[in-house]
């Protein structure tokens, strides 16, 4: 059995989509919906732009992605993907490279696996955005080092700060890296699967790396803002001094007359 997860957009309007798609809903809230669409076939949709499929071929997946497109914000053709194998009928739960072996194939087990695969895809997506922001920040620090000044306007700087804060907020709101799903609290096997998948995908390490990078970006932009404010204050002081000087010169000229 194979799980295929795709980051297809910045976000998906889950609430609106649920009103137009007819299939058996196994789990649903404002942020996600899990469908048992056909026998041994499942679809998991998340508001942070990820769609995950179990036991679907590429043709059916493409058809579904076209169908969900109108409910997406900033739909992307260059999708981030993750593929993960599920082996059933094992004597015990085991983990391998991009693979899990499970004893009993239940709907809850499938949902938990698809959740973790989807979170892994989302982390790849957030890492790419963070990496681009970090590169842009590094260009500014290099320019500052070489020229002794910034090569960015105040408006663009504010936009960068806004993008960084929105990204931090989105990651914290949408990813549940440190919180175990409620269904794992009283089920030892589900808890073992969840913890094993987090380690398999390095979810916590990757999450922390992104958070640390975003903090570096935020700190750098705040420093740039302080430098620009200092520069503005310095220019204002010079203008005031020049105005006072002009006024003094005028007074001297009037007395000489």
C-alpha positions as CSV (number, residue, x, y, z in Angstrom):
1,X,0.0,0.0,0.0
2,X,1.3,3.4,-0.9
3,X,0.7,6.9,0.6
4,X,1.3,9.9,-1.8
5,X,1.1,13.4,-0.3
6,X,1.2,16.6,-2.3
7,X,1.6,20.3,-1.2
8,X,-0.5,21.8,-3.9
9,X,-1.2,25.3,-2.6
10,X,-0.6,27.8,0.2
11,X,-3.9,26.9,1.7
12,X,-7.2,25.0,0.9
13,X,-10.7,26.1,1.9
14,X,-11.6,22.9,3.7
15,X,-15.0,24.1,4.8
16,X,-16.1,25.1,1.3
17,X,-14.7,21.9,-0.2
18,X,-16.6,19.6,2.1
19,X,-19.9,21.0,0.8
20,X,-19.1,20.0,-2.8
21,X,-17.4,16.6,-2.4
22,X,-19.4,13.5,-1.7
23,X,-17.6,10.6,0.1
24,X,-17.7,9.0,3.5
25,X,-16.2,11.4,6.0
26,X,-14.3,9.5,8.7
27,X,-12.9,12.6,10.5
28,X,-13.5,16.3,10.0
29,X,-12.9,19.6,11.7
30,X,-12.3,23.2,10.5
31,X,-8.7,22.4,9.5
32,X,-8.8,19.0,7.9
33,X,-11.1,16.3,6.5
34,X,-10.4,12.6,6.1
35,X,-12.4,10.6,3.6
36,X,-12.8,6.9,3.3
37,X,-13.6,7.3,-0.4
38,X,-13.7,3.6,-1.5
39,X,-12.6,0.3,-0.1
40,X,-9.1,0.6,1.1
41,X,-8.8,4.1,-0.5
42,X,-8.5,7.2,1.5
43,X,-8.0,11.0,1.0
44,X,-6.8,13.4,3.6
45,X,-7.1,17.2,3.0
46,X,-5.4,19.9,5.2
47,X,-6.1,23.6,5.2
48,X,-2.3,24.3,4.9
49,X,-2.4,23.1,1.3
50,X,-1.6,19.4,1.5
51,X,-3.6,16.5,0.0
52,X,-2.7,13.0,0.9
53,X,-3.8,9.8,-0.9
54,X,-3.7,6.1,0.0
55,X,-4.1,3.4,-2.7
56,X,-4.8,5.9,-5.5
57,X,-3.2,5.8,-9.0
58,X,-1.7,8.9,-10.6
59,X,-4.6,9.3,-13.0
60,X,-7.2,9.5,-10.2
61,X,-4.9,11.7,-8.2
62,X,-4.6,14.2,-11.1
63,X,-8.3,14.2,-11.5
64,X,-8.9,14.9,-7.8
65,X,-6.3,17.7,-7.8
66,X,-8.0,19.4,-10.7
67,X,-11.3,19.1,-8.9
68,X,-9.9,20.7,-5.7
69,X,-8.1,23.4,-7.6
70,X,-10.9,26.1,-7.2
71,X,-10.7,25.7,-3.4
72,X,-7.0,26.4,-3.3
73,X,-5.1,29.7,-2.6
74,X,-2.0,30.1,-4.8
75,X,-2.3,26.7,-6.5
76,X,1.1,25.4,-7.5
77,X,1.9,23.1,-10.5
78,X,5.4,22.4,-9.1
79,X,4.2,20.3,-6.2
80,X,6.2,19.1,-3.2
81,X,5.6,15.4,-2.8
82,X,6.3,12.6,-0.4
83,X,5.9,8.8,-1.0
84,X,5.6,6.3,1.8
85,X,5.0,2.5,1.8
86,X,2.8,0.6,4.2
87,X,3.2,-3.1,4.6
88,X,0.4,-4.9,6.4
89,X,0.2,-8.3,8.2
90,X,3.5,-7.9,10.0
91,X,4.2,-9.7,13.3
92,X,5.0,-6.3,15.0
93,X,5.2,-2.7,14.1
94,X,8.4,-1.7,12.4
95,X,10.0,1.2,10.5
96,X,12.3,1.4,7.5
97,X,13.4,3.8,4.9
98,X,10.2,5.4,3.7
99,X,8.3,2.4,4.9
100,X,6.2,1.2,7.9
101,X,5.1,-2.4,8.7
102,X,1.9,-2.7,10.7
103,X,0.1,-5.5,12.3
104,X,-3.6,-4.6,11.8
105,X,-4.6,-2.2,9.0
106,X,-7.3,0.0,10.6
107,X,-8.7,3.3,9.4
108,X,-7.2,5.1,12.4
109,X,-3.7,3.7,11.6
110,X,-4.0,4.8,8.0
111,X,-5.1,8.3,9.1
112,X,-2.2,8.6,11.5
113,X,0.3,7.5,8.9
114,X,-1.2,9.9,6.3
115,X,-1.1,12.8,8.9
116,X,2.6,12.3,9.5
117,X,3.5,12.0,5.8
118,X,1.5,15.2,5.1
119,X,3.3,17.1,7.9
120,X,6.6,16.0,6.3
121,X,5.6,17.4,2.9
122,X,4.5,20.7,4.6
123,X,7.8,21.0,6.4
124,X,9.6,20.7,3.0
125,X,7.4,23.4,1.7
126,X,8.0,25.7,4.6
127,X,11.7,25.0,4.5
128,X,11.9,26.1,0.9
129,X,10.1,29.4,1.7
130,X,12.3,30.0,4.8
131,X,15.5,29.2,2.8
132,X,14.6,31.8,0.2
133,X,14.0,34.4,2.9
134,X,17.3,33.5,4.5
135,X,19.1,33.9,1.2
136,X,17.5,37.3,0.7
137,X,18.6,38.3,4.2
138,X,22.1,37.1,3.6
139,X,22.3,39.3,0.5
140,X,21.5,42.3,2.6
141,X,24.0,41.5,5.3
142,X,26.7,41.0,2.6
143,X,25.9,44.3,1.0
144,X,26.0,46.0,4.5
145,X,29.4,44.4,5.1
146,X,30.8,45.6,1.8
147,X,29.2,49.0,1.4
148,X,28.4,50.0,5.0
149,X,24.8,50.6,4.1
150,X,21.6,48.8,3.2
151,X,20.3,48.1,-0.3
152,X,16.6,47.9,0.6
153,X,13.7,50.4,1.0
154,X,11.7,50.9,4.1
155,X,8.6,49.6,2.4
156,X,10.2,46.4,1.2
157,X,11.8,45.9,4.6
158,X,8.4,46.0,6.2
159,X,7.1,43.5,3.7
160,X,9.9,41.1,4.5
161,X,9.2,41.4,8.2
162,X,5.5,40.8,7.6
163,X,6.2,37.7,5.5
164,X,8.5,36.3,8.2
165,X,5.9,36.9,11.0
166,X,3.1,35.4,8.8
167,X,5.2,32.3,8.0
168,X,6.1,31.8,11.7
169,X,2.4,32.1,12.6
170,X,1.3,29.7,9.8
171,X,3.8,27.0,10.9
172,X,2.9,27.2,14.5
173,X,-0.8,27.2,13.8
174,X,-0.9,24.4,11.2
175,X,1.7,21.9,12.2
176,X,1.2,19.7,15.3
177,X,4.8,18.4,15.5
178,X,5.0,18.4,19.3
179,X,1.4,17.4,20.1
180,X,0.3,13.8,19.9
181,X,-3.2,13.3,18.3
182,X,-5.9,12.6,20.9
183,X,-6.5,9.1,19.6
184,X,-2.9,8.1,20.5
185,X,-3.3,8.8,24.2
186,X,-5.2,5.6,25.1
187,X,-3.9,3.3,22.3
188,X,-0.4,2.0,22.8
189,X,0.0,0.8,19.1
190,X,-1.2,4.2,17.7
191,X,1.2,6.0,20.1
192,X,4.1,3.8,19.0
193,X,3.3,4.4,15.3
194,X,3.0,8.1,15.8
195,X,6.3,8.4,17.7
196,X,8.1,6.1,15.3
197,X,6.9,8.2,12.3
198,X,8.0,11.4,13.9
199,X,11.5,9.9,14.2
200,X,11.4,8.4,10.7
201,X,10.6,11.8,9.2
202,X,12.8,13.8,11.6
203,X,9.8,16.0,12.1
204,X,10.9,17.7,15.3
205,X,14.4,18.4,14.2
206,X,13.2,19.8,10.8
207,X,10.6,21.9,12.6
208,X,13.2,23.4,15.0
209,X,15.6,24.1,12.2
210,X,12.9,26.1,10.4
211,X,11.9,27.9,13.5
212,X,15.6,28.8,14.3
213,X,16.1,30.1,10.7
214,X,13.0,32.2,10.9
215,X,14.2,33.7,14.2
216,X,17.6,34.6,12.5
217,X,15.7,36.2,9.7
218,X,13.5,38.1,12.0
219,X,16.4,39.3,14.1
220,X,18.3,40.5,11.0
221,X,15.3,42.4,9.6
222,X,14.8,44.0,13.0
223,X,18.4,45.1,13.0
224,X,18.0,46.5,9.5
225,X,15.0,48.4,10.7
226,X,16.9,49.9,13.6
227,X,19.7,50.9,11.2
228,X,17.2,52.6,8.8
229,X,15.6,54.4,11.7
230,X,19.0,55.6,12.9
231,X,19.8,56.8,9.4
232,X,16.5,58.6,9.2
233,X,17.1,60.2,12.6
234,X,20.6,61.3,11.6
235,X,19.3,62.8,8.3
236,X,16.6,64.7,10.3
237,X,19.2,66.0,12.7
238,X,21.3,67.3,9.8
239,X,18.3,69.0,8.3
240,X,17.4,70.7,11.6
241,X,21.0,71.9,12.0
242,X,21.0,73.3,8.4
243,X,17.8,75.1,9.0
244,X,19.1,76.6,12.2
245,X,22.3,77.6,10.4
246,X,20.3,79.2,7.6
247,X,18.2,81.1,10.2
248,X,21.4,82.3,11.9
249,X,22.9,83.5,8.6
250,X,19.7,85.4,7.8
251,X,19.9,87.1,11.2
252,X,23.5,88.1,10.7
253,X,22.8,89.4,7.2
254,X,19.9,91.5,8.6
255,X,22.1,93.0,11.3
256,X,24.8,93.8,8.9
257,X,22.3,95.7,6.7
